[in-house]
Each structure stands twice: as structure tokens, then as C-alpha cells.
Amino acid sequence: MTSEGLRREALALSEVERADLAAELLVSLEEPESADDVRARSEWSAEIERRARRVIAGGASSQSWPAVRQRVADSLNG
């Protein structure tokens, strides 16, 4: 099968099937993860979950994007 034929068949798949195929193809281009990469991903996932739970429980404060952007700009400029 030619790459063009394969492309046509892939585009005929459902949106979910195309997304799954695209994700698998992208992963196939990545270098294998090191133990440090796996540990870092696990730690970040746990941290994101902790933060999300705190927000859902009402235990976190938030700021508007314009306020955060201004604070960051101020810190970079001064």
C-alpha cells in the first residue's frame, strides 16, 4: 500500500479512531523514557491531582489571568 492510500484510509476513520492513531504515531517518534522521566511524570500527575482536589474542595484561591499576567510582567521588568 502506498502512503497516499494509507492516508486516505486513515482519514476515513472516525474522529476517535483518527485521534488514537495520531497519538500512537506521535508516541512512536519519541525516544524511550528514562526512569527519571517516568518518575517526574508520576510526580507531576500526583501534584496536579492534589491541586485539582484542593480547588474542587474550595481550599484554593485563584486570580484572574490579567492579574497574573501583570504580576509576571512586573517581575520580569523590574
Contacts in CASP RR format, 6 or more apart in sequence:
PFRMAT RR
TARGET T0000
AUTHOR 0000-0000-0000
METHOD contacts of the structure
MODEL  1
MTSEGLRREALALSEVERADLAAELLVSLEEPESADDVRARSEWSAEIER
RARRVIAGGASSQSWPAVRQRVADSLNG
1 9 0 8 1.000
10 18 0 8 1.000
10 21 0 8 1.000
11 18 0 8 1.000
13 21 0 8 1.000
33 41 0 8 1.000
51 60 0 8 1.000
54 60 0 8 1.000
55 62 0 8 1.000
63 71 0 8 1.000
END
